[in-house]
Structure formats: C-alpha cells, structure tokens
Amino acid sequence: MKIVEKVYKKQKIMWITLLILLVVCLICHSIPKASDINWQTILSLFSLMLVTQYFIQINALDFLSQKIIDLAHTHRQITQLLVLLAGFLAMFLTNDVAILSLVPLFLVIHKQVDGPFIFPLTLITISANLGSALTPFGNPQNLYLFNHYQLSTTSFFKISLPLLLISLFLLLLSTFIIPATPLPSLTQQKYQLKPFSLAIAFLLLIVTLMGVLHVIPLNFTTIVVAVIALFLNYSLFTKVDYGTLITFIGFFLIVGILGRQGPVIDTISFFLNKGSVMTYLTGILLSQIISNVPATFIITRFSSNIVSIFLGVNVGGLGTPLASFANLLALKQANVHSKKVVLGFVAINFLFLLALGVIVGVVLPQLMKVI
C-alpha cells in the first residue's frame, strides 16, 4: 500500500492526466487514437532526458553552477548569476532541468547566507521558463510547435529571440530590487570533471540536437543516444522521468478527442478567428488554467498563427503555478508549504506576466511580419 501511495505522490500529474483522459473518453463516447500522438516530440523529450541524466551523473551541472557562483560577492550578484544560469541551462537542457539543478543549489546557498528567499526563487523559475523559450528544444511546447509546423531553425529564432531579449531586460532590471549586501564566505563541495566524460556528454547532446533540428532523422539519433547510454551506464534509463512522457502522451490523446468534438471546435475557433492578438491572449489565458503544454496542443488544432501561438503559450508559462510544470517543480523542489511563499511566488509571477504580456502584445504586429 505504501509503495502505491509513493508512486501516486511522485507521479500525481500523470495519474490525474490519465484520469482526465478516461473521463473525456466516457463523456465524449470516443476512444483515443495513436495518430493523435506527436511521436517526434516524445522521442525528442526521451533523448533529451537521457542526455540530461548523463550530464547530472558526471556532475557537469554542479561544476558549472559552482564556478559561476564563485564570482558572486553580494546577495544581488548571487541572484543575478543564478538567474542568468537558469536561463542559459534552460535554453539547452529544458526549463525543468534548470529548475532541478538550480533550486536545490539556491536552497543550499540560502541556508548558508540567509538572504532573500521568495523573490530569488521566483526569478530563477521565471528565467528558466523564459530562457527555455529561445530554442526549439528548450521546453515541450517549443518542441511540439517546431515539429508540428515543420519550422526552419532560422524562422524559429526570428520569433524567439525578441522574446528572450525583452525577458532578459526585465529580469535583470528586477534583480536590482535585491539589496547588494556582502556575502559571507561559502564552503562548497569541489567537483572534478573528467574530460572524456564531458566530451561524451557533449557528443550525445550534439547528436540529440541534430535529430531535434531535423538535420538527421530523429528515429536514428534516438537509437544512437539510447545505445551509447546503455553502454555508458544502464542506470541512466532508470532515472528518465517516464511519468512525464506518459503525461504528454495523455495530453495528446485528450486534445485529440476534444479536437473532434463540435462544441469545443466552435468555442475555440470563435476566439482564434478574432485575429492575432486574440490568439495571443487565448494562449496566455488557457495556459493559466490547463498549463501551457496542453494549451499548445489544443490551440494548434484550430490555428496556424505560429507567432501568436508561440508567444502566447511561452509568455503564458508565467502566472499560476499550473501555468508551467516548471512552476510546480520549483515549488516542489523548494519544499514550499508556507502560504506566504506560494502567494508571493504567484504575485511576482503575475506582475511579470502583466509587464511582459503587455510589452509583447504591443510589439506583436511587428513580430507577425518576421515569417
């Protein structure tokens, strides 16, 4: 019984997703179709998870984090460096990995220096969400959009780069709210990297990214990465979050069934046919309720306005804890139980959502011209 309870708590979102899928099937009198699943996205996520686990195993992320943290002398600088590092890691290793790597590190530092907590934690989370928006493989919704619309890499960056620059400006500006009080001396564990292991890790990452970017067939790169990982350490496969993969499959199936229902089609189409700004706002608002990944799956079934959809669901990752899985992950990693911390986290998120949402909405007409 305890094992069942432990599995449920660890993969609560997966079980809720599967329950919703069952309810949707019963209400709509429909069965899931395998053709509703975007296997390109699933394979991409699986490969990235394997590579990420190898980076974690060889302590590459810890090593990089500590090298950068060694440069800090004040509470403000430590936040600025963690914010920049969160955005950078999220660009290449997804927002979830950035959160998994840096929130525990932030907690260790906070315990030693007793500095601000809610604001830095929230900024790190926001940076991971917005940094991940830059690349096709930074987050699941980007992977899906990149594969679904068969975008060229150049076209994708024409949309994502302006969002990153605006986000980076707001984030760095916000860090100046944190006092520049000096840090005490920090005692940190020293990690040694083996050059061969690091070279293998980057080789795996390059192979994976070539598959994600359609340079090499994704099926082939996934097999290559899996075989190499098997020889390196078979335990890497046990650390992959299969619950997340099943959750995304569940999302695909739910959206597939709902996308064939007349009332759902009529309602969403009504809003999405009102123009680019309404599509953008729909992406933001829907993300607040059901999270930006399933929101992406639903909206793309009714609209081909890639710029508005991309900006809506990526900006929409800010706001409620449910808006992005990274938000829930950050609160979970921080072991947050205080209502004050959660409310502060949500309030700061909404302030960023409002500021960034308005700015991006104003420049949206110009961004519509880029592709």
Secondary structure, DSSP 8 states (H G I E B T S, - for coil): -HHHHHHHHHTHHHHHHHHHHHHHHHHHT----GGGS-HHHHHHHHHHHHHHHHHHHTTHHHHHHHHHHTT--BHHHHHHHHHHHHHHHHHHH-HHHHHHHHHHHHHHHHHHH----HHHHHHHHHHHHHHTTSSTTSSHHHHHHHHHTT--HHHHHHHHHHHHHHHHHHHHHHHTTS---B------------HHHHHHHHHHHHHHHHHHTTSS-HHHHHHHHHHHHHHH-TTHHHHS-HHHHHHHHHHHHHHHHHTT-HHHHHHHHHHHTT-HHHHHHHHHHHHHHH-HHHHHHHHTTT---HHHHHHHHHHTTSSSGGG-HHHHHHHHHTT---HHHHHHHHHHHHHHHHHHHHHHHHHHHHHTT--
